[in-house]
Amino acid sequence: MTEKVAICLIGPKKGGKSSLLASLADCVAQASFGYSPRLRPALQPIAEAEFKAEPDQRRDLLNVEQGDYDRLKRDFSEGGVATDTLNTYEYYFRLSVNGEAPPEVVTRGPWLLEIIDSAGEIAAPPDGAEVAILNDVKSKLARQMLTSEALVIVLPLVRLDDSAWTGTLARLIDRLALAREKKLKRVVVVFSQYERLFTRLGPSAFTYACDPAVALHVLRKSLRAAQWLNRLRALEPSGVAVRYTVCSAYGFVKRFQNPNMDPHQPGERRFRRAGLEGARACSEYWRPFLTAEPILYAALGLDSAFTFSHAQLDARVEEISDASILA
């Protein structure tokens, strides 16, 4: 039986929401996630009409137009994307699990996903900022958050105590916790730009990044200054599952294993083959990392090696060899 799931992405401006979304399909296709390779998930972008169609309506396999998600991926391959401040944007996917999975997951699929990408100026603006957002846009996002089964909070991997948007985020979580009409079942807090921690490690970067113990250490250290952490804990007695993870939309360079940020290109750009344009110029070098994690958990409720609960964050911290590289 096909199940529909709405997932809302929120977070501060330039936090990595749109980049996570743009690299999502490639991350699933390359199995660059912490789930078992035997799970074999598949994610296919679809049109809004297919998402809203009745189950017995046939899909037109020969009439496939380039959609908004294709444009988002193309913009990302050309140097990054950011959601316009004037609205929220909806993207649609079909998710299936084609391998080994718990029976309660296998019997539910496939899933049709609606992923809502919101501008940071709407949901998590800096404290005291005056942003000219139309009231109907704010109402639209509020309605989408209340009717979504999952919320993905995307935060840049920075010093949280120095960030101007933490107060706004805390108040938003409080209002969401008090809302009686919400459909929320899962919340995932994902720290983006994970690859930046390993820029000086060269070919050892991917080895360290792939260690769940390193990711857990990073999350514990980052969340020490998160005053809104207890607000998220308060959601769990009401039946909302909360998880934490990391991700890297820029990812790592295939074969060479170093973080995929080209110092010879202006701004933030991935390594690419000279003489080629578009996605193909980047794809042969690019391995996005864990950007599938928050979406797969949001849709399936299935933990991976890189999704951590409050119990795991609170557990006794064990020493990690060479952890000083993250200091």
Summary of the structure (lengths in Angstrom):
residues: 327
radius of gyration: 19.2
end to end distance: 47.7
largest distance: 56.7
contacts: 999
relative contact order: 0.18
helix: 37%
strand: 20%
